[in-house]
Amino acid sequence: MLSFLGIFDETATSVTFPILTRDFAITTDQVQWVNTLVLLVIATIVPISSQIRLRIPTKKIFILGVSLFILCLLIDIVTPWFDLLLVGRAFQGIGTGIGLPLMYNIILAEVPKEKLGFMMGIGTMITACAVAFGPVFGGIVTDALNWRWIFIISLFLIVISLLTGIYSIRQINPLQKVKIKYGQWLSFAVALVCLMLSFTRIAKYSFLSVPVLGFLVLGIISLLIWLKYLGPIRKP
């Protein structure tokens, strides 16, 4: 449910952009960050999740992800400012970035080999259904109530997820003293953010301008640094 809601809310809010633009008096360039920021945060959290799960118990990781998700929903429900809405969406990206790989890790650890393909398909179907149903749900809720009810309904569902997860999730791997490679993770995060900022500014600025070319060069440099940190993988 954590994985489903992370993608579900992202697609549901896509139909609310015209309303958010009006309510917060912002431009179309600004409102796109409601979803772009979530995807960026997910992309930066997922690579480090494999190191986190080796150091922190599985149930604690799940509780952390759900807690951040609940915090984001509370912020999004009550915020009167667009900047604070983006902060909430960033927390949602962290929660989803924790939940998505955790779902597959649990499947790989708990499911018998003869049913592994079936359950991996179920896991993929969960995110696919979220993409399909999100815009329909967002349109219905926004038309009948208002856009904040998307997050209110999600809050009710994520509490159910928290209670069931606390009851059912077990430790899926022995804990290890793994050193988190902060430099590798930071360079990857900077590369993603800079490349995204560069591409989103092409429509507004020329390619050779500082806002486009500057972020593009910085993103490529950060990506090369990440590749250097990555090095050969002994146990892929």
C-alpha positions as CSV (number, residue, x, y, z in Angstrom):
1,M,0.0,0.0,0.0
2,L,2.9,2.3,0.7
3,S,4.3,1.7,-2.8
4,F,0.9,2.0,-4.4
5,L,0.0,5.3,-2.7
6,G,3.4,6.8,-3.5
7,I,2.7,6.5,-7.3
8,F,-1.0,6.9,-6.9
9,D,-0.8,10.3,-5.4
10,E,1.8,11.4,-7.9
11,T,-0.5,10.6,-10.8
12,A,-3.7,11.8,-9.1
13,T,-2.3,15.3,-8.5
14,S,-1.4,15.7,-12.1
15,V,-5.0,16.5,-13.0
16,T,-5.1,19.3,-10.3
17,F,-2.4,21.5,-11.9
18,P,-4.8,24.1,-13.2
19,I,-6.5,24.4,-9.8
20,L,-3.1,24.5,-8.0
21,T,-2.0,27.2,-10.4
22,R,-5.0,29.3,-9.5
23,D,-5.1,28.6,-5.7
24,F,-1.4,29.4,-5.1
25,A,-1.0,32.0,-7.8
26,I,1.9,30.3,-9.5
27,T,3.0,29.6,-13.0
28,T,2.8,26.4,-15.0
29,D,6.6,26.1,-14.7
30,Q,6.3,26.1,-10.9
31,V,3.4,23.7,-10.6
32,Q,5.1,20.9,-12.5
33,W,7.5,20.6,-9.5
34,V,4.6,19.1,-7.4
35,N,5.3,15.8,-9.2
36,T,8.8,16.3,-10.6
37,L,10.2,16.8,-7.2
38,V,8.7,13.5,-6.0
39,L,10.2,11.6,-8.9
40,L,13.6,13.2,-8.3
41,V,13.6,12.3,-4.6
42,I,12.5,8.7,-5.4
43,A,15.3,8.4,-7.9
44,T,17.9,9.6,-5.3
45,I,16.6,7.4,-2.4
46,V,16.3,4.1,-4.3
47,P,20.0,3.6,-5.0
48,I,20.9,4.0,-1.3
49,S,18.1,1.7,-0.1
50,S,20.1,-1.4,-0.6
51,Q,22.7,-0.1,1.9
52,I,20.1,1.0,4.4
53,R,18.3,-2.3,4.6
54,L,21.6,-4.1,5.6
55,R,22.1,-1.7,8.5
56,I,18.5,-1.1,9.8
57,P,15.9,-3.7,10.7
58,T,13.2,-4.2,8.0
59,K,10.3,-3.2,10.2
60,K,12.1,0.0,11.3
61,I,12.7,0.9,7.6
62,F,9.0,0.4,6.9
63,I,7.9,2.5,9.8
64,L,10.3,5.2,8.8
65,G,8.9,5.3,5.3
66,V,5.3,5.3,6.4
67,S,6.0,8.0,9.0
68,L,7.6,10.3,6.4
69,F,4.6,9.6,4.1
70,I,2.2,10.5,6.9
71,L,4.1,13.7,7.6
72,C,4.0,14.7,4.0
73,L,0.2,14.1,3.8
74,L,-0.4,16.2,6.9
75,I,1.6,19.0,5.4
76,D,-0.1,18.8,2.0
77,I,-3.6,18.8,3.7
78,V,-3.1,22.0,5.7
79,T,-0.5,24.0,3.9
80,P,-1.5,27.5,2.7
81,W,1.8,28.0,0.8
82,F,3.1,26.4,-2.3
83,D,6.7,26.1,-1.0
84,L,5.5,24.1,2.0
85,L,3.5,21.9,-0.4
86,L,6.8,21.1,-2.1
87,V,8.4,20.3,1.2
88,G,5.6,17.8,1.8
89,R,5.9,16.3,-1.6
90,A,9.7,15.8,-1.0
91,F,8.9,13.8,2.2
92,Q,6.5,11.8,0.2
93,G,9.3,11.0,-2.3
94,I,11.5,9.8,0.5
95,G,8.7,7.5,1.8
96,T,8.0,6.1,-1.6
97,G,11.7,5.7,-2.3
98,I,11.9,3.6,0.8
99,G,8.7,1.6,0.1
100,L,9.2,0.6,-3.5
101,P,12.5,-1.4,-3.1
102,L,11.4,-2.7,0.3
103,M,8.4,-4.3,-1.4
104,Y,10.5,-6.2,-3.9
105,N,13.1,-7.1,-1.2
106,I,10.4,-8.7,0.9
107,I,9.0,-10.6,-2.1
108,L,12.4,-11.9,-3.0
109,A,13.1,-13.0,0.6
110,E,9.8,-14.4,1.6
111,V,8.2,-16.0,-1.5
112,P,9.0,-19.6,-2.5
113,K,10.9,-19.9,-5.8
114,E,8.0,-21.6,-7.6
115,K,5.7,-18.5,-6.8
116,L,8.4,-15.8,-7.2
117,G,7.5,-14.9,-10.8
118,F,3.8,-14.6,-9.9
119,M,4.4,-12.3,-6.9
120,M,6.9,-10.2,-8.8
121,G,4.1,-9.7,-11.3
122,I,1.8,-8.7,-8.5
123,G,4.3,-6.2,-7.2
124,T,4.6,-4.7,-10.7
125,M,0.9,-4.7,-11.1
126,I,0.5,-2.6,-8.0
127,T,2.5,0.3,-9.4
128,A,1.0,-0.1,-12.8
129,C,-2.6,0.1,-11.3
130,A,-1.5,3.2,-9.4
131,V,-0.5,4.9,-12.7
132,A,-3.8,3.9,-14.3
133,F,-6.2,4.7,-11.5
134,G,-4.5,7.9,-10.2
135,P,-5.7,10.4,-12.7
136,V,-9.3,9.0,-12.7
137,F,-9.4,9.2,-8.9
138,G,-7.9,12.6,-8.8
139,G,-10.4,14.0,-11.3
140,I,-13.4,12.5,-9.4
141,V,-12.2,13.7,-6.0
142,T,-11.3,17.2,-7.3
143,D,-14.6,17.6,-9.0
144,A,-16.7,16.4,-6.1
145,L,-14.7,17.9,-3.2
146,N,-11.3,19.6,-3.6
147,W,-7.7,18.6,-4.3
148,R,-6.8,18.3,-0.6
149,W,-9.1,15.3,-0.3
150,I,-6.7,13.3,-2.4
151,F,-4.3,13.5,0.5
152,I,-7.0,13.0,3.2
153,I,-8.1,9.7,1.7
154,S,-4.5,8.6,1.2
155,L,-3.9,9.4,4.9
156,F,-6.6,7.0,5.9
157,L,-5.2,4.3,3.7
158,I,-1.6,4.7,4.8
159,V,-2.6,4.3,8.5
160,I,-4.1,0.9,7.5
161,S,-0.7,0.1,5.8
162,L,1.2,1.1,9.0
163,L,-0.9,-1.1,11.3
164,T,-0.8,-4.2,8.9
165,G,2.9,-3.7,8.3
166,I,3.8,-3.5,12.0
167,Y,1.9,-6.8,12.5
168,S,3.2,-8.7,9.5
169,I,6.6,-7.5,8.4
170,R,9.6,-9.7,9.6
171,Q,13.3,-9.2,9.4
172,I,14.3,-10.4,5.9
173,N,18.1,-10.4,6.1
174,P,20.8,-10.5,8.8
175,L,22.1,-7.0,9.7
176,Q,25.6,-6.0,8.7
177,K,27.9,-3.1,9.5
178,V,27.9,-1.7,6.0
179,K,29.5,1.7,5.4
180,I,27.1,3.9,3.5
181,K,28.9,5.6,0.6
182,Y,27.7,9.1,1.1
183,G,29.9,10.6,-1.6
184,Q,28.6,8.2,-4.3
185,W,25.0,8.8,-3.3
186,L,25.5,12.6,-3.1
187,S,27.2,12.8,-6.6
188,F,24.3,10.7,-8.1
189,A,21.7,13.0,-6.4
190,V,23.4,16.2,-7.7
191,A,23.7,14.7,-11.2
192,L,19.9,13.9,-11.3
193,V,18.9,17.3,-10.0
194,C,21.2,19.3,-12.3
195,L,20.2,17.4,-15.4
196,M,16.6,17.8,-14.6
197,L,17.0,21.5,-14.0
198,S,18.9,21.8,-17.3
199,F,16.2,20.0,-19.3
200,T,13.3,21.9,-17.8
201,R,14.9,25.2,-18.7
202,I,15.4,24.5,-22.4
203,A,11.9,25.7,-23.2
204,K,12.5,29.1,-21.5
205,Y,16.2,29.7,-22.2
206,S,18.6,29.0,-25.1
207,F,20.7,25.9,-25.0
208,L,24.0,27.9,-24.6
209,S,22.6,30.0,-21.7
210,V,23.9,29.6,-18.2
211,P,20.7,28.2,-16.7
212,V,20.7,25.3,-19.3
213,L,24.3,24.7,-20.2
214,G,25.7,25.4,-16.7
215,F,23.4,22.8,-15.1
216,L,24.0,20.4,-17.9
217,V,27.8,20.5,-17.4
218,L,27.5,20.3,-13.7
219,G,25.2,17.3,-14.0
220,I,27.6,15.5,-16.4
221,I,30.5,16.2,-14.1
222,S,28.6,14.8,-11.1
223,L,27.6,11.8,-13.1
224,L,31.2,11.1,-14.0
225,I,32.2,11.4,-10.3
226,W,29.4,8.9,-9.5
227,L,30.7,6.5,-12.1
228,K,34.2,6.8,-10.6
229,Y,32.9,6.1,-7.1
230,L,30.9,3.1,-8.4
231,G,33.9,1.3,-9.9
232,P,33.8,-2.4,-10.6
233,I,31.1,-4.4,-8.8
234,R,32.5,-7.6,-7.2
235,K,29.1,-9.1,-6.4
236,P,26.6,-7.7,-8.9
